[in-house]
Amino acid sequence: GGGGVELELAFEQRRILAPALRRLRAAAAAGGGGGGVELARACATLRAYLLNILQQPLEPKFRQLRTDGAAFAQRVGRLDGGAEVLVACGFQVRLAPSDGSGAISALLLLPTPAGDAK
């Protein structure tokens, strides 16, 4: 089977997760007196995103995040390392139309595991 490939992917994800979390912590601390609050808010938001996927793994709305969405941008995206944490968890960056104006924004997508598609 593909166990070796999956193991390599899991190792690679862990290898990039720790530095992303360090950057997130440093970015929150550099933000001034509210660094602990900002870090807690970012981590709580990331946790909510991941828990939603664990609880409903095939729900498309939980498998894609607009980086220009208010909650993501204010709580996670503006901090260095925030989006990287999700990439380390398997999300992929894609470009998509933002709105009717023709603007392009980044979208974070978590591919559906093979064999689990609806």
C-alpha positions as CSV (number, residue, x, y, z in Angstrom):
1,G,0.0,0.0,0.0
2,G,0.9,3.7,0.2
3,G,1.8,3.6,3.9
4,G,5.3,4.7,3.3
5,V,4.1,7.8,1.3
6,E,1.6,8.6,4.1
7,L,4.3,8.3,6.7
8,E,6.6,10.6,4.8
9,L,3.7,13.1,4.4
10,A,2.9,13.0,8.1
11,F,6.6,13.6,8.9
12,E,6.8,16.5,6.5
13,Q,3.7,18.0,8.0
14,R,5.1,17.8,11.6
15,R,8.4,19.2,10.4
16,I,6.7,22.4,9.1
17,L,4.1,22.6,11.9
18,A,6.5,23.4,14.8
19,P,8.2,26.4,13.0
20,A,4.8,27.7,11.9
21,L,3.6,27.6,15.5
22,R,6.8,29.3,16.7
23,R,6.2,32.1,14.1
24,L,2.6,32.4,15.2
25,R,3.7,32.8,18.8
26,A,6.4,35.3,18.0
27,A,4.0,37.3,15.8
28,A,1.4,37.5,18.5
29,A,4.1,38.6,21.1
30,A,5.4,41.3,18.7
31,G,1.9,42.7,18.4
32,G,2.2,44.5,21.8
33,G,0.6,44.1,25.1
34,G,-2.2,41.8,23.9
35,G,0.1,39.1,22.5
36,G,-1.2,36.4,24.8
37,V,-4.8,37.2,24.0
38,E,-4.0,37.3,20.2
39,L,-2.2,34.0,20.4
40,A,-5.1,32.4,22.3
41,R,-7.6,33.8,19.8
42,A,-5.6,32.5,16.9
43,C,-5.2,29.1,18.4
44,A,-8.8,28.9,19.4
45,T,-9.8,29.7,15.8
46,L,-7.4,27.2,14.4
47,R,-8.7,24.6,16.8
48,A,-12.3,25.3,15.8
49,Y,-11.4,24.9,12.1
50,L,-9.7,21.6,12.7
51,L,-12.4,20.3,15.1
52,N,-15.1,21.1,12.5
53,I,-13.2,18.9,10.0
54,L,-12.7,16.1,12.5
55,Q,-16.4,16.1,13.4
56,Q,-17.7,16.4,9.8
57,P,-14.8,15.4,7.6
58,L,-16.7,15.4,4.3
59,E,-18.5,18.8,4.8
60,P,-17.1,21.1,2.1
61,K,-17.7,24.3,4.0
62,F,-15.2,23.2,6.6
63,R,-12.6,22.1,4.1
64,Q,-12.2,25.6,2.5
65,L,-11.3,28.9,4.1
66,R,-11.2,32.3,2.5
67,T,-8.1,34.1,3.6
68,D,-10.0,37.4,3.1
69,G,-12.9,36.3,5.3
70,A,-13.2,38.6,8.4
71,A,-12.7,35.9,11.1
72,F,-9.7,34.3,9.4
73,A,-8.1,37.6,8.5
74,Q,-8.5,39.2,11.9
75,R,-7.8,36.2,14.1
76,V,-5.3,34.0,12.1
77,G,-4.3,35.4,8.8
78,R,-2.7,38.7,9.9
79,L,-0.3,36.8,12.2
80,D,2.8,35.3,10.6
81,G,2.6,31.6,10.8
82,G,-1.2,31.4,11.1
83,A,-1.9,30.2,7.6
84,E,1.2,28.0,7.7
85,V,-0.3,26.0,10.6
86,L,-3.2,25.1,8.3
87,V,-0.8,24.2,5.4
88,A,1.1,22.0,7.8
89,C,-2.2,20.3,8.6
90,G,-2.7,19.5,4.9
91,F,-4.5,22.6,3.5
92,Q,-3.4,23.8,0.1
93,V,-3.4,27.4,-1.1
94,R,-5.5,28.1,-4.2
95,L,-6.4,31.4,-5.9
96,A,-10.1,32.1,-6.5
97,P,-12.3,35.1,-7.4
98,S,-12.9,37.1,-4.3
99,D,-16.2,38.7,-5.3
100,G,-18.0,40.2,-8.3
101,S,-15.3,42.8,-8.7
102,G,-12.9,40.4,-10.4
103,A,-10.4,40.6,-7.5
104,I,-8.5,37.4,-6.7
105,S,-7.9,36.1,-3.2
106,A,-6.3,33.1,-1.7
107,L,-8.3,30.1,-0.6
108,L,-7.1,27.4,1.8
109,L,-8.5,24.0,0.7
110,L,-8.2,20.7,2.5
111,P,-8.4,18.0,-0.2
112,T,-10.9,15.1,0.5
113,P,-8.9,11.9,1.3
114,A,-9.0,9.4,-1.6
115,G,-11.8,7.0,-1.1
116,D,-13.8,9.3,1.2
117,A,-15.5,11.4,-1.5
118,K,-19.3,11.6,-1.3
